[in-house]
């Protein structure tokens, strides 16, 4: 890769406020890949654990897993998935839905009431 490109990418990724890196990631042409949000636990549209981004090659997808625990806040997990499959069900007594999409940053954290 071009050394200047790597230098610019490093500076943007290390920016303290994160605004520059988000602008860069949003506008960068990923070519044949899809850029996705990553978050281990998102509540009411806010990532509470492990906020990041990932890139997967097409035909892979961004994935949002939404969990609906009884008596607790709905929460989501956001990630890249090479074999995303939209589905819903119950696991360990918690109802869930999995959504897949294939546009850059299409797996936005759901906000309230989902």
Protein Blocks (a to p, Z undefined) as FASTA:
>chain_A
ZZklmmmmmmmmmpmnlmmmmmmmmmpcghjaccddddfbdgehiafbhpacdddddfbd
cdddddddehiacdddddddfkbccddddeehiacddddddbehklccdeehZZ
